[in-house]
């Protein structure tokens, strides 16, 4: 079963990467990934803009929860 979700909007990869870098702040990639609850490899992929489609809503929620509390 695929966890991919077809968005009903146009995903802006550059904007997402930019916001993610801003949310990372002064944390290392490893620390940021751990705080968000995602793998370091996954976080690197998104911070460097090496992806073709939006991440899953679950992953966005993890990142958003960390960002909101910090």
Secondary structure, DSSP 8 states (H G I E B T S, - for coil): -------SS---HHHHHHHHHHHHTT--HHHHHHHHTS-HHHHHHHHTT--SS---HHHHHHHHHHHHH-
